[in-house]
Amino acid sequence: MHKPVSQPCLRNQDPIYQKLKLSFSQPGKVLELACGTGQHAVYLAQRLPHLNWQPTDLLPLDGAQIWIQEAALDNLLPAMELDVASSHWLDQQFEYVYSANLVHFVGLDMVKNMFFGIDQVLKSGGMLALYGPYNNQGFTSSGNASLDAWLKNDIHPQAGIKELTDICDLAKQHQLTLIENHMMPANNHLLVFKQG
């Protein structure tokens, strides 16, 4: 299998790193949800050596494993299967949870289950970072409106860009408080929540 390359990852990985390093500053374990090609895992684990990075996604994980094996980083584990829709995730706790471009690719019910799962695995005082586009009482750009239409037509009818207030309300139900809302390139945000 050839090594997959996501062009959006190449564009957004450094802006994400520049903000994430401020919030994920203490040593700990990171659970990455929906790691995709594994590019973010490699890029961020290389630059944040104080973090032990656990990438996860749906099967197959072959593409991510190629990136991870080539990088051969001591703090980057092989990708594991994890379905955010499942009722039980992993029997371990993490100081950090990170995900890029997951929330708008799934329906709201899946997002609700994602927060339920995060509640199981995130330690008290832990941090959650979610990267992607969010609405603010509607679309914030024509590009986001087009993306939303594509998601609903080509990915899943219930997919689409979520309202920021809805995400924050869901987070609050699991004792997660929004502490940073970083504006990112291409109308994206990096939302950082703290547990407890």
C-alpha positions in Angstrom: 0.0 0.0 0.0 1.3 3.5 -0.8 1.6 6.1 1.9 -1.6 8.2 1.8 -1.2 12.0 1.9 -3.9 14.4 3.0 -3.4 17.9 1.6 -5.5 19.6 4.3 -3.3 17.9 6.9 -0.2 19.5 5.3 -1.8 22.9 5.4 -3.2 22.8 8.9 -0.8 20.7 11.0 1.6 23.6 11.9 -1.2 26.1 12.8 -2.7 23.4 15.0 0.7 22.6 16.6 1.4 26.3 17.3 -1.8 26.5 19.4 -1.9 22.9 20.8 1.6 23.2 22.4 0.2 26.0 24.6 -2.6 23.8 26.0 -1.0 20.3 25.9 2.1 21.6 27.7 2.4 19.1 30.6 3.6 15.5 30.2 0.8 13.0 29.6 -1.0 10.6 27.3 -3.0 11.8 24.3 -5.9 9.9 22.8 -6.4 11.0 19.2 -9.9 10.2 17.7 -10.3 9.7 13.9 -6.5 9.9 13.1 -7.1 9.3 9.4 -3.8 9.1 7.5 -1.8 9.5 10.8 -0.1 12.6 9.6 -1.2 14.7 12.5 -0.1 12.0 15.0 3.4 11.9 13.5 3.7 15.7 13.1 2.5 16.5 16.6 4.3 13.6 18.4 7.6 14.7 16.8 7.2 18.2 18.1 5.7 17.4 21.5 8.0 14.7 22.9 6.6 15.0 26.4 3.4 13.5 25.2 2.7 9.8 24.5 0.4 9.7 21.5 -2.3 7.0 20.9 -3.9 7.4 17.5 -7.3 5.7 16.9 -9.8 5.3 14.0 -12.1 2.9 12.3 -10.6 0.0 10.4 -8.7 -0.2 8.1 -5.7 1.5 9.8 -3.1 0.6 7.1 -2.4 4.1 5.9 -1.9 5.5 9.4 0.3 2.6 10.3 2.6 3.4 7.4 3.2 6.9 8.6 3.6 5.8 12.2 6.0 3.0 11.4 8.2 5.2 9.2 8.4 7.9 11.9 9.6 5.3 14.5 8.9 7.7 17.4 9.3 6.4 21.0 6.2 8.5 22.1 3.9 7.4 19.2 2.0 4.1 19.5 0.6 2.0 16.7 -2.9 3.1 15.7 -5.8 1.2 17.4 -9.3 0.6 16.3 -11.9 2.9 18.1 -15.4 3.6 17.0 -16.7 6.8 18.7 -20.2 5.3 18.3 -19.4 2.4 20.6 -20.6 2.4 24.2 -17.2 1.3 25.6 -13.9 2.8 24.4 -10.6 1.9 26.1 -9.7 0.6 29.6 -7.3 3.4 30.3 -7.2 7.1 31.2 -5.7 10.0 29.3 -4.6 13.5 30.2 -5.5 14.8 26.8 -8.0 14.0 24.0 -7.5 15.4 20.5 -9.4 15.2 17.3 -9.3 17.1 13.9 -12.2 17.2 11.4 -14.4 14.6 13.1 -17.3 16.5 14.5 -18.6 17.8 11.1 -18.2 14.4 9.4 -20.8 12.7 11.7 -24.3 13.3 12.9 -25.2 15.0 16.2 -26.1 11.7 17.8 -22.5 10.5 17.1 -21.1 13.7 18.6 -23.2 13.1 21.7 -21.7 9.6 22.0 -18.3 11.0 21.4 -18.6 13.3 24.5 -19.9 10.3 26.5 -16.8 8.3 25.5 -14.5 11.2 26.3 -16.0 11.4 29.7 -15.0 7.8 30.3 -11.4 8.2 29.3 -10.4 11.8 30.2 -8.8 12.3 33.6 -10.1 14.9 35.9 -8.4 18.2 35.0 -7.7 16.8 31.5 -7.9 18.8 28.2 -9.9 18.2 25.1 -9.0 19.8 21.8 -11.3 19.7 18.8 -10.3 21.2 15.4 -12.6 22.0 12.6 -15.3 24.4 11.3 -18.2 25.5 13.5 -21.2 27.7 12.8 -21.9 30.9 14.8 -25.7 31.3 14.4 -25.4 30.0 10.9 -22.5 29.6 8.4 -19.5 31.9 8.9 -18.5 31.8 5.2 -19.7 30.7 1.8 -17.0 28.0 1.8 -18.4 26.5 5.0 -21.9 26.5 3.4 -20.5 24.6 0.4 -18.7 22.2 2.7 -21.9 21.5 4.7 -23.8 20.8 1.5 -21.1 18.4 0.3 -21.0 16.6 3.7 -24.8 16.0 3.6 -24.8 14.9 0.0 -21.7 12.8 -0.2 -20.8 11.7 3.3 -24.0 11.3 5.4 -27.4 13.1 5.5 -26.8 13.8 9.2 -23.3 15.1 8.8 -22.6 18.8 8.6 -21.1 21.8 10.4 -22.4 22.1 14.0 -23.3 25.2 16.0 -20.6 26.2 18.4 -23.1 26.8 21.2 -24.5 23.2 20.7 -21.0 21.8 21.1 -20.3 23.8 24.2 -23.7 22.8 25.7 -22.9 19.1 25.1 -19.4 19.5 26.6 -20.9 21.1 29.7 -23.1 18.1 30.2 -19.8 16.2 30.7 -18.1 18.8 33.0 -16.1 20.1 30.1 -15.7 23.9 30.0 -14.5 25.8 26.9 -11.3 27.7 27.9 -9.9 28.6 24.4 -11.5 29.2 21.0 -8.6 29.8 18.6 -9.5 31.1 15.2 -7.6 29.1 12.6 -7.0 29.4 8.8 -9.8 28.7 6.4 -12.6 29.5 8.8 -11.6 26.7 11.2 -11.4 26.7 15.0 -9.3 24.9 17.6 -11.6 24.5 20.6 -9.9 23.6 23.9 -12.0 22.3 26.8 -10.9 21.5 30.4 -12.5 18.7 32.4 -13.7 19.4 35.9 
